[in-house]
């Protein structure tokens, strides 16, 4: 059974710990950061194109 696997539990606990530390230090997720940058770029391009 996967859930009772000790290795799986330790990896899961480690990942939760990493996310908690990132949250404490206000580290942004790379995917969220990329999404923000792409959205800003799209808004800028749409603003600069003539109608």
C-alpha positions in Angstrom: 0.0 0.0 0.0 1.4 3.4 -1.0 0.1 5.4 2.0 1.6 3.1 4.5 5.0 3.4 2.8 7.5 5.0 5.1 9.5 6.5 2.3 6.4 8.1 0.7 5.5 9.6 4.1 8.9 11.1 4.7 9.1 12.6 1.2 5.6 14.1 1.7 6.6 15.6 5.0 9.7 17.0 3.5 7.7 18.7 0.7 5.3 20.2 3.2 8.2 21.5 5.2 9.8 23.1 2.1 6.5 24.9 1.3 6.1 26.1 4.9 9.7 27.6 4.9 9.0 29.3 1.5 5.8 30.7 3.0 7.6 32.0 6.1 10.2 33.8 3.9 7.6 35.0 1.4 9.2 33.1 -1.5 6.9 33.2 -4.5 6.2 30.0 -6.4 8.1 30.0 -9.8 4.9 29.1 -11.7 3.0 32.0 -10.0 5.8 34.4 -10.8 5.9 33.3 -14.4 2.1 33.6 -14.7 2.4 37.2 -13.3 5.1 38.2 -15.7 3.2 36.8 -18.7 0.1 38.6 -17.7 1.9 41.9 -17.4 3.5 41.4 -20.8 0.1 40.5 -22.4 -1.5 43.6 -20.8 1.4 45.8 -22.1 1.2 44.3 -25.6 -2.6 44.8 -25.8 -2.2 48.4 -24.5 0.4 49.2 -27.1 -1.4 47.8 -30.2 -3.5 50.3 -32.1 -7.2 49.7 -32.4 
